[in-house]
Amino acid sequence: MELGIGMFGDLQIDANGKPQPAQQRLNEIIEEVKLMDELGLDFYGIGEHHRPDYAVSAPEIVLAALATVTKNIKLGSAVSVLSSSDPVKLYQSFATVDLISNGRAELMAGRGSFIESFPLYGQNLNDYDALFDEKLKLLLQINQQDPISWKGRFRPELKQQTILPRAFNDQLKIWVAVGGTPESVVRAASLGLPVMFAIIGGNPAQFKPLFDYNKDINKEAGHDMNRFEVGVHVHAFFGTDSREVADYYYPIYAAQMDRIGRSRGWPPFQRAQYDRGRGKGGHLIIGDVNESVDKILELHDLFGLTRFSAHMDVGAPDHARMMKSIEVFGSEIAPRVRAALKS
């Protein structure tokens, strides 16, 4: 099982509602990912957002910068909002990152949980699902064929067009991120694509039928199950003292949940929710090494994971604490998880 970290590039928000300068956060991210690479973590993913509380609107630019300061870690989006993007340009951008990184780039496509990119790029929200479906198929065709001929509803026709540059080994690794809808699982599994499930609430066991459904559809479609990949993305933060790290992180995490929740009609986030999430059967992995190892292994056993992604910057913990959390994950948690899986 691969072990890595995902981020959205959250910005710290001060008491007056002013966000941290994006330049500062971007430079911090570079230092954090350099440490991940040095510690031997397997992958890093960065999200795409077009909001004042996030630093990253163009993951491929950040990944290109990271490619020049890392050696081994895989570098991907988490996610690229494919519905409001041009698949041609998206492939070209990630192929470029792949060449700079000597084949370490990945692209994770998603529909996006925020909608700011749709009006920004002139897309109609009424076409939310149709846009993703058409653009995913076009992206896959570009990835598999050169030259390409294609015609659809949402972009100009392509006639025997070569899309350049080509990726390091001609094809990019493409994942699909899903929240929890069977329709999303069917689409990805029918195409034989690796799926990343975002579990950011409730009891992870409730997602087991979707994981089983994903595997069953892959088998029914005749895909090679020796190449089957599936991952999970969960909110996480690590330390050496469980109570100390939980107490530090709660107000930061709750503030971000409330910022998002105000636009979605959620009630205020409570400490009791947080503690339930941290407990057995909860969706949060926030605590010390022993707790975190146990929870990661439980998720592996429950879902048959090939990838675990710790989403570590929700609400923007300060840079020093992020570095400590990464260090604990890479130097203590990851070796113990790997040793347990080998045994």
DRENKOL-101938 format. One record per residue (C-alpha): residue number from 1; chain; x, y, z. Coordinates in pm, 1 decimal. Layout:
REM DRENKOL-101938
<rec seq="NUM" mol="A" xx="X" yy="Y" zz="Z"/>
...
END
This chain:
REM DRENKOL-101938
<rec seq="1" mol="A" xx="0.0" yy="0.0" zz="0.0"/>
<rec seq="2" mol="A" xx="133.3" yy="342.5" zz="-95.6"/>
<rec seq="3" mol="A" xx="137.0" yy="604.0" zz="178.4"/>
<rec seq="4" mol="A" xx="121.8" yy="973.3" zz="103.0"/>
<rec seq="5" mol="A" xx="-22.5" yy="1312.9" zz="176.9"/>
<rec seq="6" mol="A" xx="-286.3" yy="1528.3" zz="12.0"/>
<rec seq="7" mol="A" xx="-341.0" yy="1900.5" zz="59.6"/>
<rec seq="8" mol="A" xx="-569.6" yy="2175.2" zz="-63.7"/>
<rec seq="9" mol="A" xx="-329.6" yy="2459.1" zz="14.5"/>
<rec seq="10" mol="A" xx="-550.8" yy="2605.8" zz="288.8"/>
<rec seq="11" mol="A" xx="-457.1" yy="2957.8" zz="396.5"/>
<rec seq="12" mol="A" xx="-452.4" yy="3065.8" zz="760.0"/>
<rec seq="13" mol="A" xx="-726.9" yy="3319.7" zz="833.6"/>
<rec seq="14" mol="A" xx="-654.9" yy="3578.9" zz="1102.3"/>
<rec seq="15" mol="A" xx="-902.2" yy="3718.8" zz="1358.3"/>
<rec seq="16" mol="A" xx="-1004.7" yy="3992.8" zz="1113.5"/>
<rec seq="17" mol="A" xx="-1082.1" yy="3744.3" zz="838.4"/>
<rec seq="18" mol="A" xx="-767.6" yy="3827.3" zz="639.6"/>
<rec seq="19" mol="A" xx="-604.4" yy="3528.5" zz="470.3"/>
<rec seq="20" mol="A" xx="-235.5" yy="3446.1" zz="485.7"/>
<rec seq="21" mol="A" xx="-42.4" yy="3562.4" zz="174.2"/>
<rec seq="22" mol="A" xx="-57.5" yy="3292.0" zz="-91.4"/>
<rec seq="23" mol="A" xx="312.4" yy="3337.7" zz="-167.9"/>
<rec seq="24" mol="A" xx="403.1" yy="3245.2" zz="189.0"/>
<rec seq="25" mol="A" xx="187.7" yy="2932.0" zz="182.9"/>
<rec seq="26" mol="A" xx="323.0" yy="2820.3" zz="-154.9"/>
<rec seq="27" mol="A" xx="679.8" yy="2844.0" zz="-28.5"/>
<rec seq="28" mol="A" xx="581.9" yy="2650.4" zz="283.3"/>
<rec seq="29" mol="A" xx="428.2" yy="2376.4" zz="66.5"/>
<rec seq="30" mol="A" xx="756.0" yy="2341.3" zz="-123.0"/>
<rec seq="31" mol="A" xx="944.9" yy="2289.8" zz="202.5"/>
<rec seq="32" mol="A" xx="684.9" yy="2042.1" zz="327.8"/>
<rec seq="33" mol="A" xx="696.6" yy="1829.7" zz="13.3"/>
<rec seq="34" mol="A" xx="1076.9" yy="1831.0" zz="12.0"/>
<rec seq="35" mol="A" xx="1056.0" yy="1676.3" zz="359.4"/>
<rec seq="36" mol="A" xx="802.2" yy="1416.2" zz="239.1"/>
<rec seq="37" mol="A" xx="1044.4" yy="1315.5" zz="-35.0"/>
<rec seq="38" mol="A" xx="1338.4" yy="1292.2" zz="205.8"/>
<rec seq="39" mol="A" xx="1132.0" yy="1072.1" zz="439.6"/>
<rec seq="40" mol="A" xx="1040.8" yy="831.1" zz="159.5"/>
<rec seq="41" mol="A" xx="666.5" yy="891.3" zz="138.7"/>
<rec seq="42" mol="A" xx="519.7" yy="755.7" zz="-182.3"/>
<rec seq="43" mol="A" xx="309.8" yy="1040.1" zz="-321.8"/>
<rec seq="44" mol="A" xx="186.0" yy="1394.1" zz="-278.4"/>
<rec seq="45" mol="A" xx="-139.1" yy="1540.5" zz="-410.8"/>
<rec seq="46" mol="A" xx="-251.6" yy="1903.4" zz="-427.8"/>
<rec seq="47" mol="A" xx="-603.9" yy="2029.1" zz="-495.5"/>
<rec seq="48" mol="A" xx="-747.0" yy="2295.7" zz="-724.2"/>
<rec seq="49" mol="A" xx="-960.4" yy="2574.5" zz="-577.4"/>
<rec seq="50" mol="A" xx="-1063.7" yy="2922.7" zz="-684.9"/>
<rec seq="51" mol="A" xx="-1148.5" yy="3070.2" zz="-344.6"/>
<rec seq="52" mol="A" xx="-981.8" yy="3324.7" zz="-114.8"/>
<rec seq="53" mol="A" xx="-910.9" yy="3065.3" zz="156.2"/>
<rec seq="54" mol="A" xx="-691.2" yy="2844.2" zz="-65.7"/>
<rec seq="55" mol="A" xx="-352.4" yy="2914.0" zz="-223.7"/>
<rec seq="56" mol="A" xx="-362.9" yy="2681.8" zz="-524.9"/>
<rec seq="57" mol="A" xx="-572.7" yy="2730.8" zz="-838.3"/>
<rec seq="58" mol="A" xx="-326.4" yy="2561.8" zz="-1077.9"/>
<rec seq="59" mol="A" xx="-195.3" yy="2235.5" zz="-927.8"/>
<rec seq="60" mol="A" xx="22.3" yy="2162.6" zz="-1231.3"/>
<rec seq="61" mol="A" xx="226.5" yy="2479.6" zz="-1173.3"/>
<rec seq="62" mol="A" xx="292.3" yy="2384.7" zz="-811.6"/>
<rec seq="63" mol="A" xx="378.9" yy="2029.3" zz="-915.4"/>
<rec seq="64" mol="A" xx="624.4" yy="2154.5" zz="-1178.0"/>
<rec seq="65" mol="A" xx="803.3" yy="2353.1" zz="-907.6"/>
<rec seq="66" mol="A" xx="804.4" yy="2050.3" zz="-678.1"/>
<rec seq="67" mol="A" xx="945.1" yy="1829.7" zz="-954.6"/>
<rec seq="68" mol="A" xx="1266.9" yy="2032.0" zz="-949.3"/>
<rec seq="69" mol="A" xx="1327.0" yy="1995.6" zz="-573.1"/>
<rec seq="70" mol="A" xx="1227.1" yy="1630.4" zz="-520.3"/>
<rec seq="71" mol="A" xx="1370.9" yy="1302.9" zz="-647.6"/>
<rec seq="72" mol="A" xx="1136.9" yy="1009.3" zz="-584.6"/>
<rec seq="73" mol="A" xx="792.4" yy="1109.5" zz="-460.0"/>
<rec seq="74" mol="A" xx="501.7" yy="1084.1" zz="-705.0"/>
<rec seq="75" mol="A" xx="338.8" yy="1421.5" zz="-771.6"/>
<rec seq="76" mol="A" xx="-27.8" yy="1457.3" zz="-857.8"/>
<rec seq="77" mol="A" xx="-340.2" yy="1668.1" zz="-838.8"/>
<rec seq="78" mol="A" xx="-600.7" yy="1602.3" zz="-572.7"/>
<rec seq="79" mol="A" xx="-803.1" yy="1693.0" zz="-764.5"/>
<rec seq="80" mol="A" xx="-802.2" yy="1870.5" zz="-1099.3"/>
<rec seq="81" mol="A" xx="-1155.0" yy="1998.5" zz="-1162.4"/>
<rec seq="82" mol="A" xx="-1195.9" yy="1833.1" zz="-1500.6"/>
<rec seq="83" mol="A" xx="-1552.4" yy="1956.0" zz="-1556.0"/>
<rec seq="84" mol="A" xx="-1439.5" yy="2317.2" zz="-1593.9"/>
<rec seq="85" mol="A" xx="-1104.0" yy="2245.2" zz="-1760.4"/>
<rec seq="86" mol="A" xx="-996.4" yy="2180.5" zz="-2117.8"/>
<rec seq="87" mol="A" xx="-874.5" yy="1818.1" zz="-2134.5"/>
<rec seq="88" mol="A" xx="-628.6" yy="1905.1" zz="-2411.0"/>
<rec seq="89" mol="A" xx="-455.7" yy="2174.2" zz="-2207.4"/>
<rec seq="90" mol="A" xx="-478.2" yy="1963.7" zz="-1891.2"/>
<rec seq="91" mol="A" xx="-301.5" yy="1671.0" zz="-2058.9"/>
<rec seq="92" mol="A" xx="-32.1" yy="1901.5" zz="-2200.1"/>
<rec seq="93" mol="A" xx="29.5" yy="2058.2" zz="-1858.0"/>
<rec seq="94" mol="A" xx="59.2" yy="1727.6" zz="-1675.7"/>
<rec seq="95" mol="A" xx="264.5" yy="1570.9" zz="-1953.1"/>
<rec seq="96" mol="A" xx="506.4" yy="1860.8" zz="-1907.7"/>
<rec seq="97" mol="A" xx="525.1" yy="1795.5" zz="-1531.9"/>
<rec seq="98" mol="A" xx="578.4" yy="1427.2" zz="-1610.8"/>
<rec seq="99" mol="A" xx="875.1" yy="1507.4" zz="-1832.7"/>
<rec seq="100" mol="A" xx="1030.9" yy="1745.5" zz="-1579.7"/>
<rec seq="101" mol="A" xx="989.6" yy="1485.9" zz="-1301.7"/>
<rec seq="102" mol="A" xx="1112.0" yy="1187.9" zz="-1508.5"/>
<rec seq="103" mol="A" xx="775.7" yy="1011.3" zz="-1501.0"/>
<rec seq="104" mol="A" xx="650.2" yy="1093.3" zz="-1149.8"/>
<rec seq="105" mol="A" xx="339.6" yy="1293.8" zz="-1243.9"/>
<rec seq="106" mol="A" xx="-18.4" yy="1178.9" zz="-1191.6"/>
<rec seq="107" mol="A" xx="-351.0" yy="1340.2" zz="-1271.0"/>
<rec seq="108" mol="A" xx="-650.9" yy="1287.7" zz="-1045.6"/>
<rec seq="109" mol="A" xx="-972.9" yy="1400.9" zz="-1211.7"/>
<rec seq="110" mol="A" xx="-1278.6" yy="1506.8" zz="-1015.0"/>
<rec seq="111" mol="A" xx="-1599.2" yy="1702.4" zz="-1052.3"/>
<rec seq="112" mol="A" xx="-1510.1" yy="1930.8" zz="-763.6"/>
<rec seq="113" mol="A" xx="-1703.0" yy="1993.4" zz="-442.9"/>
<rec seq="114" mol="A" xx="-1688.4" yy="2372.3" zz="-493.6"/>
<rec seq="115" mol="A" xx="-1842.6" yy="2541.5" zz="-795.4"/>
<rec seq="116" mol="A" xx="-1642.3" yy="2865.9" zz="-836.1"/>
<rec seq="117" mol="A" xx="-1452.2" yy="2735.9" zz="-1138.9"/>
<rec seq="118" mol="A" xx="-1769.3" yy="2689.6" zz="-1347.0"/>
<rec seq="119" mol="A" xx="-1866.8" yy="3055.9" zz="-1394.3"/>
<rec seq="120" mol="A" xx="-1498.0" yy="3150.5" zz="-1394.3"/>
<rec seq="121" mol="A" xx="-1436.7" yy="2941.1" zz="-1705.9"/>
<rec seq="122" mol="A" xx="-1776.5" yy="2995.7" zz="-1864.6"/>
<rec seq="123" mol="A" xx="-1929.6" yy="2656.0" zz="-1788.1"/>
<rec seq="124" mol="A" xx="-2297.1" yy="2597.9" zz="-1711.6"/>
<rec seq="125" mol="A" xx="-2366.2" yy="2425.1" zz="-1379.9"/>
<rec seq="126" mol="A" xx="-2671.1" yy="2261.5" zz="-1537.5"/>
<rec seq="127" mol="A" xx="-2420.3" yy="2053.9" zz="-1736.3"/>
<rec seq="128" mol="A" xx="-2231.4" yy="1949.2" zz="-1421.1"/>
<rec seq="129" mol="A" xx="-2238.4" yy="1573.3" zz="-1482.8"/>
<rec seq="130" mol="A" xx="-2238.0" yy="1580.5" zz="-1863.1"/>
<rec seq="131" mol="A" xx="-1927.7" yy="1801.5" zz="-1865.4"/>
<rec seq="132" mol="A" xx="-1734.3" yy="1559.0" zz="-1647.4"/>
<rec seq="133" mol="A" xx="-1844.0" yy="1253.2" zz="-1842.1"/>
<rec seq="134" mol="A" xx="-1750.2" yy="1395.2" zz="-2182.1"/>
<rec seq="135" mol="A" xx="-1425.0" yy="1550.9" zz="-2068.2"/>
<rec seq="136" mol="A" xx="-1309.2" yy="1237.5" zz="-1887.5"/>
<rec seq="137" mol="A" xx="-1359.5" yy="1031.7" zz="-2202.6"/>
<rec seq="138" mol="A" xx="-1172.1" yy="1290.0" zz="-2409.5"/>
<rec seq="139" mol="A" xx="-885.0" yy="1302.2" zz="-2158.1"/>
<rec seq="140" mol="A" xx="-853.7" yy="923.2" zz="-2168.5"/>
<rec seq="141" mol="A" xx="-858.6" yy="921.7" zz="-2548.9"/>
<rec seq="142" mol="A" xx="-582.3" yy="1184.2" zz="-2559.2"/>
<rec seq="143" mol="A" xx="-384.7" yy="973.3" zz="-2311.7"/>
<rec seq="144" mol="A" xx="-421.2" yy="658.7" zz="-2522.3"/>
<rec seq="145" mol="A" xx="-414.5" yy="782.3" zz="-2882.7"/>
<rec seq="146" mol="A" xx="-188.0" yy="1002.7" zz="-3090.5"/>
<rec seq="147" mol="A" xx="-301.9" yy="1160.9" zz="-3316.0"/>
<rec seq="148" mol="A" xx="-663.8" yy="1199.3" zz="-3209.5"/>
<rec seq="149" mol="A" xx="-994.3" yy="1269.7" zz="-3381.8"/>
<rec seq="150" mol="A" xx="-1286.6" yy="1360.8" zz="-3158.5"/>
<rec seq="151" mol="A" xx="-1617.0" yy="1546.3" zz="-3154.8"/>
<rec seq="152" mol="A" xx="-1838.5" yy="1638.8" zz="-2858.3"/>
<rec seq="153" mol="A" xx="-2072.9" yy="1902.1" zz="-2714.0"/>
<rec seq="154" mol="A" xx="-1845.9" yy="2120.5" zz="-2507.0"/>
<rec seq="155" mol="A" xx="-1531.1" yy="2201.1" zz="-2705.5"/>
<rec seq="156" mol="A" xx="-1422.5" yy="2237.5" zz="-3070.9"/>
<rec seq="157" mol="A" xx="-1376.1" yy="1924.2" zz="-3276.9"/>
<rec seq="158" mol="A" xx="-1033.8" yy="1761.5" zz="-3311.0"/>
<rec seq="159" mol="A" xx="-930.6" yy="1621.8" zz="-3650.0"/>
<rec seq="160" mol="A" xx="-620.4" yy="1401.6" zz="-3657.6"/>
<rec seq="161" mol="A" xx="-463.0" yy="1635.0" zz="-3404.4"/>
<rec seq="162" mol="A" xx="-138.7" yy="1554.7" zz="-3227.2"/>
<rec seq="163" mol="A" xx="-141.1" yy="1664.3" zz="-2860.3"/>
<rec seq="164" mol="A" xx="209.7" yy="1760.0" zz="-2746.2"/>
<rec seq="165" mol="A" xx="418.0" yy="1707.3" zz="-2547.0"/>
<rec seq="166" mol="A" xx="356.9" yy="1342.6" zz="-2475.4"/>
<rec seq="167" mol="A" xx="403.9" yy="1208.6" zz="-2122.9"/>
<rec seq="168" mol="A" xx="729.0" yy="1044.3" zz="-2010.4"/>
<rec seq="169" mol="A" xx="613.4" yy="695.2" zz="-2109.6"/>
<rec seq="170" mol="A" xx="353.8" yy="833.8" zz="-2354.8"/>
<rec seq="171" mol="A" xx="69.5" yy="781.3" zz="-2105.6"/>
<rec seq="172" mol="A" xx="-9.2" yy="958.2" zz="-1779.4"/>
<rec seq="173" mol="A" xx="-134.2" yy="781.6" zz="-1468.8"/>
<rec seq="174" mol="A" xx="-495.8" yy="900.9" zz="-1430.9"/>
<rec seq="175" mol="A" xx="-706.1" yy="851.3" zz="-1117.4"/>
<rec seq="176" mol="A" xx="-1067.6" yy="947.3" zz="-1054.5"/>
<rec seq="177" mol="A" xx="-1177.1" yy="1090.6" zz="-719.8"/>
<rec seq="178" mol="A" xx="-1528.8" yy="1011.1" zz="-597.4"/>
<rec seq="179" mol="A" xx="-1727.8" yy="1124.1" zz="-296.2"/>
<rec seq="180" mol="A" xx="-1986.9" yy="856.3" zz="-239.6"/>
<rec seq="181" mol="A" xx="-2225.5" yy="818.8" zz="-532.4"/>
<rec seq="182" mol="A" xx="-2271.2" yy="481.9" zz="-705.2"/>
<rec seq="183" mol="A" xx="-2291.7" yy="658.8" zz="-1042.7"/>
<rec seq="184" mol="A" xx="-1938.2" yy="794.1" zz="-1001.1"/>
<rec seq="185" mol="A" xx="-1812.7" yy="449.9" zz="-906.0"/>
<rec seq="186" mol="A" xx="-1975.4" yy="291.4" zz="-1211.5"/>
<rec seq="187" mol="A" xx="-1818.4" yy="544.7" zz="-1446.9"/>
<rec seq="188" mol="A" xx="-1464.9" yy="501.8" zz="-1313.1"/>
<rec seq="189" mol="A" xx="-1480.2" yy="124.8" zz="-1266.8"/>
<rec seq="190" mol="A" xx="-1626.7" yy="62.8" zz="-1611.1"/>
<rec seq="191" mol="A" xx="-1324.6" yy="241.9" zz="-1756.4"/>
<rec seq="192" mol="A" xx="-1083.6" yy="48.9" zz="-1536.2"/>
<rec seq="193" mol="A" xx="-951.6" yy="361.7" zz="-1366.7"/>
<rec seq="194" mol="A" xx="-807.9" yy="365.7" zz="-1015.4"/>
<rec seq="195" mol="A" xx="-1045.9" yy="533.0" zz="-772.3"/>
<rec seq="196" mol="A" xx="-973.5" yy="752.7" zz="-471.8"/>
<rec seq="197" mol="A" xx="-1262.8" yy="759.3" zz="-225.3"/>
<rec seq="198" mol="A" xx="-1290.4" yy="1069.8" zz="-6.4"/>
<rec seq="199" mol="A" xx="-1417.2" yy="971.5" zz="338.3"/>
<rec seq="200" mol="A" xx="-1462.0" yy="1295.5" zz="529.8"/>
<rec seq="201" mol="A" xx="-1753.8" yy="1208.9" zz="755.6"/>
<rec seq="202" mol="A" xx="-1934.2" yy="922.6" zz="928.6"/>
<rec seq="203" mol="A" xx="-1812.6" yy="570.1" zz="986.1"/>
<rec seq="204" mol="A" xx="-1577.2" yy="445.0" zz="712.6"/>
<rec seq="205" mol="A" xx="-1743.2" yy="103.1" zz="726.7"/>
<rec seq="206" mol="A" xx="-2049.7" yy="261.2" zz="567.6"/>
<rec seq="207" mol="A" xx="-1845.1" yy="296.4" zz="246.8"/>
<rec seq="208" mol="A" xx="-1766.4" yy="-76.4" zz="221.9"/>
<rec seq="209" mol="A" xx="-2050.1" yy="-151.3" zz="-27.0"/>
<rec seq="210" mol="A" xx="-1912.3" yy="114.8" zz="-264.8"/>
<rec seq="211" mol="A" xx="-1562.6" yy="-33.7" zz="-247.7"/>
<rec seq="212" mol="A" xx="-1705.2" yy="-380.3" zz="-316.7"/>
<rec seq="213" mol="A" xx="-1916.8" yy="-239.1" zz="-601.5"/>
<rec seq="214" mol="A" xx="-1609.2" yy="-80.2" zz="-753.9"/>
<rec seq="215" mol="A" xx="-1421.3" yy="-410.1" zz="-750.5"/>
<rec seq="216" mol="A" xx="-1717.2" yy="-608.0" zz="-883.8"/>
<rec seq="217" mol="A" xx="-1765.6" yy="-373.7" zz="-1180.9"/>
<rec seq="218" mol="A" xx="-1395.2" yy="-391.3" zz="-1264.4"/>
<rec seq="219" mol="A" xx="-1418.3" yy="-770.9" zz="-1268.8"/>
<rec seq="220" mol="A" xx="-1737.5" yy="-774.2" zz="-1475.8"/>
<rec seq="221" mol="A" xx="-1578.7" yy="-536.5" zz="-1726.7"/>
<rec seq="222" mol="A" xx="-1287.4" yy="-776.3" zz="-1769.9"/>
<rec seq="223" mol="A" xx="-1017.2" yy="-544.8" zz="-1637.4"/>
<rec seq="224" mol="A" xx="-689.9" yy="-698.3" zz="-1515.3"/>
<rec seq="225" mol="A" xx="-736.8" yy="-726.4" zz="-1138.4"/>
<rec seq="226" mol="A" xx="-361.7" yy="-764.5" zz="-1090.7"/>
<rec seq="227" mol="A" xx="-347.3" yy="-395.4" zz="-1182.4"/>
<rec seq="228" mol="A" xx="-645.6" yy="-294.2" zz="-968.5"/>
<rec seq="229" mol="A" xx="-584.3" yy="12.8" zz="-752.5"/>
<rec seq="230" mol="A" xx="-801.9" yy="185.5" zz="-497.3"/>
<rec seq="231" mol="A" xx="-730.4" yy="449.2" zz="-237.4"/>
<rec seq="232" mol="A" xx="-885.6" yy="645.2" zz="43.5"/>
<rec seq="233" mol="A" xx="-845.8" yy="1011.7" zz="132.1"/>
<rec seq="234" mol="A" xx="-912.9" yy="1103.7" zz="495.6"/>
<rec seq="235" mol="A" xx="-855.7" yy="1406.6" zz="715.4"/>
<rec seq="236" mol="A" xx="-550.1" yy="1343.5" zz="930.8"/>
<rec seq="237" mol="A" xx="-297.9" yy="1512.4" zz="1156.4"/>
<rec seq="238" mol="A" xx="-23.1" yy="1345.4" zz="1357.3"/>
<rec seq="239" mol="A" xx="179.1" yy="1404.9" zz="1671.7"/>
<rec seq="240" mol="A" xx="355.6" yy="1221.1" zz="1952.2"/>
<rec seq="241" mol="A" xx="96.8" yy="1301.9" zz="2221.6"/>
<rec seq="242" mol="A" xx="-262.9" yy="1219.9" zz="2130.6"/>
<rec seq="243" mol="A" xx="-438.0" yy="1469.7" zz="2358.0"/>
<rec seq="244" mol="A" xx="-194.4" yy="1750.7" zz="2281.5"/>
<rec seq="245" mol="A" xx="-225.4" yy="1717.0" zz="1903.6"/>
<rec seq="246" mol="A" xx="-605.2" yy="1683.4" zz="1926.7"/>
<rec seq="247" mol="A" xx="-637.0" yy="1994.2" zz="2142.9"/>
<rec seq="248" mol="A" xx="-405.3" yy="2193.6" zz="1916.4"/>
<rec seq="249" mol="A" xx="-582.6" yy="2096.6" zz="1596.5"/>
<rec seq="250" mol="A" xx="-947.5" yy="2117.0" zz="1704.6"/>
<rec seq="251" mol="A" xx="-999.9" yy="2496.8" zz="1683.8"/>
<rec seq="252" mol="A" xx="-819.7" yy="2509.8" zz="1346.8"/>
<rec seq="253" mol="A" xx="-1019.6" yy="2221.7" zz="1202.7"/>
<rec seq="254" mol="A" xx="-1350.8" yy="2344.9" zz="1346.3"/>
<rec seq="255" mol="A" xx="-1296.8" yy="2695.9" zz="1208.0"/>
<rec seq="256" mol="A" xx="-1252.4" yy="2560.0" zz="855.8"/>
<rec seq="257" mol="A" xx="-1552.0" yy="2328.0" zz="886.4"/>
<rec seq="258" mol="A" xx="-1759.0" yy="2628.7" zz="992.8"/>
<rec seq="259" mol="A" xx="-1630.2" yy="2847.9" zz="708.9"/>
<rec seq="260" mol="A" xx="-1735.8" yy="2585.2" zz="456.3"/>
<rec seq="261" mol="A" xx="-2049.3" yy="2497.2" zz="648.6"/>
<rec seq="262" mol="A" xx="-2188.6" yy="2850.5" zz="649.7"/>
<rec seq="263" mol="A" xx="-2230.0" yy="2836.1" zz="272.1"/>
<rec seq="264" mol="A" xx="-2383.2" yy="2488.3" zz="286.2"/>
<rec seq="265" mol="A" xx="-2621.0" yy="2522.9" zz="576.6"/>
<rec seq="266" mol="A" xx="-2425.2" yy="2303.5" zz="818.9"/>
<rec seq="267" mol="A" xx="-2467.2" yy="2355.7" zz="1194.3"/>
<rec seq="268" mol="A" xx="-2157.9" yy="2473.3" zz="1385.7"/>
<rec seq="269" mol="A" xx="-1893.5" yy="2202.7" zz="1422.6"/>
<rec seq="270" mol="A" xx="-1874.6" yy="2070.4" zz="1779.5"/>
<rec seq="271" mol="A" xx="-1597.7" yy="1915.5" zz="1987.7"/>
<rec seq="272" mol="A" xx="-1814.5" yy="1606.9" zz="2039.2"/>
<rec seq="273" mol="A" xx="-1822.8" yy="1549.8" zz="1660.5"/>
<rec seq="274" mol="A" xx="-1446.8" yy="1584.5" zz="1648.7"/>
<rec seq="275" mol="A" xx="-1390.0" yy="1339.6" zz="1932.0"/>
<rec seq="276" mol="A" xx="-1629.0" yy="1085.2" zz="1777.1"/>
<rec seq="277" mol="A" xx="-1445.4" yy="1119.8" zz="1450.1"/>
<rec seq="278" mol="A" xx="-1114.7" yy="1054.6" zz="1625.1"/>
<rec seq="279" mol="A" xx="-1252.7" yy="752.4" zz="1809.0"/>
<rec seq="280" mol="A" xx="-1287.1" yy="392.4" zz="1699.7"/>
<rec seq="281" mol="A" xx="-1501.3" yy="371.7" zz="1388.9"/>
<rec seq="282" mol="A" xx="-1459.0" yy="742.4" zz="1320.3"/>
<rec seq="283" mol="A" xx="-1340.6" yy="906.9" zz="1000.2"/>
<rec seq="284" mol="A" xx="-1060.1" yy="1122.8" zz="1144.9"/>
<rec seq="285" mol="A" xx="-702.4" yy="1005.9" zz="1199.4"/>
<rec seq="286" mol="A" xx="-582.0" yy="1272.1" zz="1439.0"/>
<rec seq="287" mol="A" xx="-359.1" yy="1152.2" zz="1718.8"/>
<rec seq="288" mol="A" xx="-39.7" yy="974.5" zz="1812.1"/>
<rec seq="289" mol="A" xx="161.0" yy="707.9" zz="1632.1"/>
<rec seq="290" mol="A" xx="-11.9" yy="402.2" zz="1780.2"/>
<rec seq="291" mol="A" xx="-362.8" yy="533.1" zz="1715.5"/>
<rec seq="292" mol="A" xx="-275.3" yy="633.9" zz="1361.0"/>
<rec seq="293" mol="A" xx="-106.0" yy="305.7" zz="1268.9"/>
<rec seq="294" mol="A" xx="-404.3" yy="110.1" zz="1398.7"/>
<rec seq="295" mol="A" xx="-656.5" yy="319.5" zz="1204.9"/>
<rec seq="296" mol="A" xx="-460.8" yy="308.0" zz="879.4"/>
<rec seq="297" mol="A" xx="-425.9" yy="-69.3" zz="902.2"/>
<rec seq="298" mol="A" xx="-798.0" yy="-102.6" zz="979.3"/>
<rec seq="299" mol="A" xx="-880.5" yy="93.2" zz="663.0"/>
<rec seq="300" mol="A" xx="-642.5" yy="-122.9" zz="462.1"/>
<rec seq="301" mol="A" xx="-801.6" yy="-442.2" zz="588.4"/>
<rec seq="302" mol="A" xx="-1156.1" yy="-312.1" zz="546.5"/>
<rec seq="303" mol="A" xx="-1119.0" yy="-188.0" zz="189.8"/>
<rec seq="304" mol="A" xx="-821.1" yy="-372.8" zz="42.1"/>
<rec seq="305" mol="A" xx="-642.0" yy="-44.2" zz="-18.3"/>
<rec seq="306" mol="A" xx="-347.1" yy="6.4" zz="-247.3"/>
<rec seq="307" mol="A" xx="-311.3" yy="373.9" zz="-146.1"/>
<rec seq="308" mol="A" xx="-371.4" yy="576.0" zz="171.4"/>
<rec seq="309" mol="A" xx="-379.2" yy="956.8" zz="149.1"/>
<rec seq="310" mol="A" xx="-364.7" yy="1168.9" zz="463.8"/>
<rec seq="311" mol="A" xx="-527.8" yy="1506.3" zz="397.2"/>
<rec seq="312" mol="A" xx="-319.8" yy="1707.0" zz="638.4"/>
<rec seq="313" mol="A" xx="-375.3" yy="2081.1" zz="593.7"/>
<rec seq="314" mol="A" xx="-747.6" yy="2133.3" zz="662.2"/>
<rec seq="315" mol="A" xx="-778.1" yy="2478.5" zz="816.2"/>
<rec seq="316" mol="A" xx="-405.1" yy="2553.4" zz="771.2"/>
<rec seq="317" mol="A" xx="-211.8" yy="2440.1" zz="1078.2"/>
<rec seq="318" mol="A" xx="104.6" yy="2647.3" zz="1110.5"/>
<rec seq="319" mol="A" xx="407.2" yy="2546.8" zz="905.0"/>
<rec seq="320" mol="A" xx="611.7" yy="2417.9" zz="1199.3"/>
<rec seq="321" mol="A" xx="328.5" yy="2189.2" zz="1310.2"/>
<rec seq="322" mol="A" xx="279.4" yy="2070.1" zz="951.4"/>
<rec seq="323" mol="A" xx="648.4" yy="1980.4" zz="932.4"/>
<rec seq="324" mol="A" xx="622.2" yy="1791.7" zz="1262.3"/>
<rec seq="325" mol="A" xx="312.3" yy="1603.6" zz="1146.3"/>
<rec seq="326" mol="A" xx="486.2" yy="1507.3" zz="821.8"/>
<rec seq="327" mol="A" xx="794.3" yy="1395.2" zz="1013.9"/>
<rec seq="328" mol="A" xx="588.1" yy="1175.2" zz="1246.4"/>
<rec seq="329" mol="A" xx="402.1" yy="1024.4" zz="951.0"/>
<rec seq="330" mol="A" xx="711.9" yy="959.5" zz="742.6"/>
<rec seq="331" mol="A" xx="957.5" yy="848.9" zz="1009.9"/>
<rec seq="332" mol="A" xx="734.2" yy="663.7" zz="1256.4"/>
<rec seq="333" mol="A" xx="388.1" yy="581.6" zz="1120.2"/>
<rec seq="334" mol="A" xx="475.8" yy="480.9" zz="763.5"/>
<rec seq="335" mol="A" xx="756.7" yy="237.2" zz="861.0"/>
<rec seq="336" mol="A" xx="530.0" yy="64.5" zz="1110.7"/>
<rec seq="337" mol="A" xx="241.9" yy="35.6" zz="863.7"/>
<rec seq="338" mol="A" xx="474.1" yy="-105.9" zz="598.1"/>
<rec seq="339" mol="A" xx="625.1" yy="-354.1" zz="842.3"/>
<rec seq="340" mol="A" xx="279.9" yy="-470.5" zz="953.4"/>
<rec seq="341" mol="A" xx="166.0" yy="-519.4" zz="593.4"/>
<rec seq="342" mol="A" xx="477.1" yy="-722.0" zz="508.9"/>
<rec seq="343" mol="A" xx="423.3" yy="-948.9" zz="807.2"/>
END
